[in-house]
Each structure stands twice: as C-alpha cells, then as structure tokens.
Amino acid sequence: MIVDQKHSIAPSLAQWPEIEVLEAFVIDVNGVARGKWIPRDRAAEVLQKGMALPRSALALDIWGRDVDEAGLANGTGDPDGLCMPVEGTLAPATWLDRPTAQILMTMRNSNGEPFFADPRGVLSRVLDRFAALDLRPVVAAELEFYLIDATRSATDPVRPPKSRAGRWQGWQTQVLSVSELHEFEGLLSEITRCARLQGIPVDATLRENGPGQYEINLKHVADPLKAADHAVLLKRVVKGVAHRNGLDATFMAKPYGDCEGSGMHVHISMLDKAGNNVFASEDGKGSATMLHAVGGLVATMGEAMAIFAPHANSYRRLTPGAHAPLYASWDYDNRTAAVRLITASKSASRIEHRVCGADVNPYLAMAAILAGMHHGITRKLAPPPVPAPKSGRPEDLDAEFERLSSNWDDGIEAFEESEFVADYFSADYQRLYAACKRQELDEFRQRVTDVEYDAYLRNA
C-alpha cells in the first residue's frame, strides 16, 4: 500500500455521520477538478488506500479532451495512477444539496513520489530546492472574481447580477464600497462560512472595480503547497455557493471587454531556519536576498507567461489602463509594477507578484513564481534599476524592462523554449503543458468570432 509520506493517519468520515458521498478529485493542468463520487460505504477504502484515476486526467485540454501530444493517453494504454488524499482537505461541501464531503487527492508513482504530471507535484519539487537552502517561503493569495447572472445566451453570455432591489449592476464600479458588500451580504458571508469549515483561512473580502466583481484574501501560511490548496479550494467554494444562491461566479481573466480583469496576486516572504524573515532590512529597501529574488522574477517572467496567462482570454487583461502589469517591472509599493515590494513593516517585508490572472492553476503559478525567486537567489541576480518617475505612460518603461507577452502564441513559444522552465518544471512537464496549450490554441484558430462576421462578411 502506498501512503502519503507526510502523515500516517488516514482521514475519516467518522465525525460526519450524515455524509452520504465522498467527492474525491485531483487538479489537472488547467486547475480543473477531475475525480469521482464515492459512496460512503467505500469512502474509508479510498481515504486509506487511495483511488485509481487515468494518468491522462491530469493532461486534458480546457474542454476536457485528451491531448495526444501530451503523451499520457494515446499509445500508452491510458494506465491508471494512484491518487492519495492530501492531508487536511477532507471536509463537508456544505453548498451541495446532498450531504457530501470532499477530499483533494494527489497522484503518485509506485515509489510514493509525486507523479511528474501532477501540478501539485511540480510545486513540491520546486519547494525541495528551498529546503536545500534552509529557506521556507510564506505565501498568501488574493483572488478576484465576478458574480454573474445565471441566465445567459449565445448573444448575451455574461451580465452582472441584479441587486437586492432588482436592478442590474451596470456600469458603476464602486470599488471598495461597503454598501456593495451589503448587496450580497448573505452570499459573501456564506462563502466565508463554507471556506472556514474547509480549513481555508479566509481573511478580508472587498468590492473590486468591475460590476459584480469582488476579491477575497487568504491568510499567509508557511507552506506554499497549503497556500495553493487553499486557492484551489476557495475557487470551488465561491462557485458552489454562488450557484446555490441562484448566480454563477467566474474566475475568467477578462469576462467583460470594457471592464477590469480578475487577477490572483501572490504575496511571498521568506524565513530562514530560525524563523527570521530574510527579506527584512534596516533601511526599508529590502535585503540583498529580497533583491536577488526580485532579479530572478524579472529575468524569468517572460518565460513563464504561459503559466501566468494560460488562456487566450488571459491576454485581454494585460492591456493599458486595466490595472494589470504590461512589463516585467518592479518597484516599491507600486501597484502598476509586476513585482511590488512591501517593506513598510520590517517583519512583514514581502514581495507581491501581480501578473497572474485569476484563471491560473494556483500550483503552477506558485511554482513558477518561487522558481523565479530561487533562480535569482542562487545566482545572486540584481534587478534592473527602477526608472525615475516620468509621465506614467507604459512606454516610459521600455528602456529598462521587458514587455510581457501580449498574445498567447508568444507566451507558449517562450515557455516551450525556456531552459529555466525545463530546469524547474522538468523537460517532461514542459512538453506536456505546451502540448495542452498548443491543442487549445489550435482550436481557437479554427473558431471564427462574431466580431469577424460582423466586420467582414458583407464588407470585405
């Protein structure tokens, strides 16, 4: 029997006698949960001995189709992998009508090590490198999302929810409005309750810039695997509770072309063996280690854009005036920079990475961020100088910083060719991920949009 090497006591449903079914799942390349419903009388077996799933389930495209070029399905016999429970993730899914518990799983090799294609395993391997340096990243995510009306059509695919007064939440932004929190008080409060029942350390909730757009912050934890687990599970809670309340929720990077996109901002500090924050400095400018981490992030950002902006829609968010970075830039307490250094409190000195869309796979995003930081720390990379303030126009950054990919093709190509990615993610995972993205890109190239018909069908 293969057991999770981090713990020996299997989780149990004994404390929840009302539970009828166990929802057991892994997270695939796109951050989608893939798994099974297990009846209660078989749940103990799954929780103790694991569950078989096809290895190819980890490498499906966004529509759930096999990706032959990924190498896990076609020509392999499509064998199973053994999925083991992730410690601390067994909890009731209280937004479902049927009494259900959920358990996050991770796929393993026969020797108990993470299977190379499991995104959680990718992050785990990056963390092994920090452990070799006696460093421990402390991580938290902030997730933005839109509440949307559940009724839609091909000609009206997304619209804001109605307020309690029955009015559509239209063009108004009302960022940080407390009254806008009141409008959906019941739903937002239920999200917090459900999340805490699942051990997700929810912190602040706030109103964001777009119509029906909100942000939920997670507390910092000294285990990036847990931080990524929390982000993955929070997405499920938000979508589930919204559905239960007659709405939908989306983490799509840019659901409205003329409104703000949704991001996942990641905060990282770094502890040494004694628990000291190695980013802290007396002058408030950040330690040499912190600046080396920034140097690595800036140097590798372009090669990781296929992770930070994984979909065609992701790049719509990365446009001028959209509160999203356009350059691989850094600065102190500057929200227009890709990497923001927060050093006002010495003990809380940290890096905020602001590039990711909310549509990312949290495991892969955190793996790419931490890999960039490790790359910079171990090579003592200095970040480029921060330009003196000018007009505030993006083009003023051209002299110092690399412009980030503005389209999906370039992002995938940079990822495919990156020695940095091959080193930290493995060449095998690099090929798998690129194959999945290439298949999705090919599908998009075959689809003709309504805008093209409107513009060219009669006029060209």
Buried (B, 14 or more C-beta within 10 A) or exposed (E): EBBBEEEEEBBEBEEBEEBBBBBBBBBBBBBBBBBBEBEBEEBBEBBBBBBBBBBBBBBBBBEEEBBBBBBBBEEEEEEBBBBBBBBEBBBBBBBBEEBBBBBBBBBBBEEEEBBBBBBBBBBBBBBEBBEEBEBBBBBBBBBBBBBBBBEEEEEEEBBBBBBEEEEEBEEEBBBEBEEBBEBBEEBBEBBBBBBEEBBBBBEEBBBBBBBBBBBBBBEBBEBBBBBBBBBBBBBBBBBBBBBBBEBBBBBBBBBBEEBBBBBBBBBBBBBEEEEEBBBBBEEEEBBEBBBBBBBBBBBBBBBBBBBBBBBBBBBBBBBEEBBBBBBBBBBBEBEBBBBBBBBEEEEBBBBBBBBBBBBBBBBBBBBBBBBBBBBBBEEEBBBBEBBEEEEEEBEBBEEBBBBBBBEBBBBBBBBBEBEBBBEBBBEEBBBBBBBBBBBBBEBEEEEEEEEEEEEEEEEE
